């Protein structure tokens, strides 16, 4: 009987917590993931990357993961997001990540520069609050920035489809933020 009473109190609380966390995540996604805006943003990604390739010696490239929705959710392959940061010698930086134009299982995939959530999470990381549970991906010899950038530009040209579960199913011609980082990143 005690178990039944416990479940009657516990299950509604679990449902409310899960729903509120999910609603926060949906609100964040809707703020920045206007499909047309992201498609137009991809043109800026390409231009910015081509400018970096003109003087790569004044930039460094690093890679990160963060929580998708909230620091309260446990990090799992479907609940974390991967992104790049390219920093200029004067500490000016830009973020780059792959995203879907709609938050469905499949959609048009685009590279985005300086999305609100990437910028917010990275700023909280460098300022010490780390609200998004950002982790730097440790790469022993560093990232071969020129080759990695060329891989990103090639992917833009290939018009890859965004597939939310790509990290599990590894479908040809489809990717998500995590799998694109794995396939574009080249170590020195």
N, C-alpha and C positions, 0 to 999 in steps of 0.2 A: 504494500500500500504506500509506503514512504517513497518508493521509486516512482509510482504513478503521480503522486503529488509533486515530486521534484520535476518530473517531465512536464507537467502542466504549467509550472512556473518558468521552467528553463526554455522550452521550445518557443513560446511567443517572444521572449527576450532575444533569443538567437535570431529569429526571423526579423524583428524590428532592427537590430544592429546590422544585419546583412543588407536589408533593404535601404537603410539610411546610407551605408557605405557605398552601395551600388548607385544610389541617387547622386551622391557627391561626384562619383566617377563619371556618370552620364552628363552632369552639368559641366564638368571640366572639358569633356570631349566635345560637347556641343558648342562651347565658347570658341574653340580654335579650329574645329574640323569642318569648316564650310568647304565642301568639295571643290567648288569653282575657285575659291581663294587659294586652296592648296595647289591646284593645277597651275594657276598663275604664278604661285610662289616658286614652283620648280624651275621656271625660266631664270629666276634670280639665283637659284642654287647653281645652275650651270655657269652663269656669268661670274659669280663669285669664285667658284672653283677654278675657272680658267684664269682669272686674275691672280689667284694664289700660285698657280703653276708658272707664272711669269717670273716670280721671285720666291721660290720655295724655301730658300735659305733663311728667310726672316720669319718663318712660321714653324710651329710645332703642332702635332696632331695627337690627340689622346682619345680613348674610348671609355664609355661609361655605361652602367646599367642603373635603372631606378625603378621604384614602384610605379605601376601604371596609374592607379587611382589614389591610393592613400597609404601612408606609412603603417596604418593599422592592419593592412592585409599582408599575409605571409607571402614572401617572394617565392613564386613558382614559375615555371617556363611560360605559363599563359598570363602571368600577372606581373611581368617585368618588361621594361622597355629599354632598348639599346640605342645609344646615340653617340655621335662624334662631336668633339670640340676642337676647333682649329684656332690657335692663339697666335697673335702677332707679337713681335718682340716687345711692343709697348703695352702688353697685357690686354689689348683689345681682342675679343674673341667672338666666334660665331658657332652656333650649334647646327648640326645636320642630322636628320634622321629620315627613315623611310616610313611612310604611313599610308593607310587607306583613305580614299576620299569619302568613304562612308563607313560607318562602323557596323558592317555586316561581315559575314564569313568571307565573302569575296567582294572586291571592288577594284576600281582603278587604283594602281599603286603609284605614289609620287614621293620624291625626295623633297623635304621641306627644310628651310633655313630659319633658325631663330623662332621656333614655335613658342607660344607662351609657356607651356608646361616644361619644355626642355630648358628654356632660359631661367624660369623660376626655380626649377630643381637644381640646376647647376649653380646659380647664384646662392641658393641656400647651402649648397655643399661647400663652396669656396668661402662663404661667410661664417661657416662653423655650425649653423643650426641643423643642416642636413635633414630637413623635414620630409624629403622624398626618399630617404634611405639610398642616396646615390653611392655607388661603389665604382672606383676606378678599376678598369680592367688592366691587370698587371701583364705587361708584355716585356719580356727580358731585354730584348735589343731595341725596343721601340718600334714605331710604325713607319714603314716605308711610305711616306706621305704621297709622293708623286704617283706611285703605282696604285695606291689605294684610291686617290682622287680620280685617276684614269678609269679605274674599275667602276666607281660611282657614275661617272659620265657615260661609260658604256651601258650601264644599267638604265640610265635615263633614256638613252637612245633605243634600248631594247623594249621599252614600254612594258615592264614586268607588272603582272597582276598582284594585288595585295591579297594574301590569303592568311587569315588569322592563325590557323593551326599549322602553318608551314613548317614550324620547328618540329612538329610531330610526324607529319606526313611527307615532307620533302618533295612536293609536286613540282615537276618541270615547268618552268615559265611562271612560277608563283613564288612569292616571298613575303616575309613580314619584317618588322624592325629588327628582330633578333637574328633571323637567318641572313638578312642582307649585310649586317655587320660581320657575320662570320664569313660570308663569301667575298666581300669586298676588301676586308682588312688583310694587308700584307705586312709581315714583319720585316725589319731590316736584316 
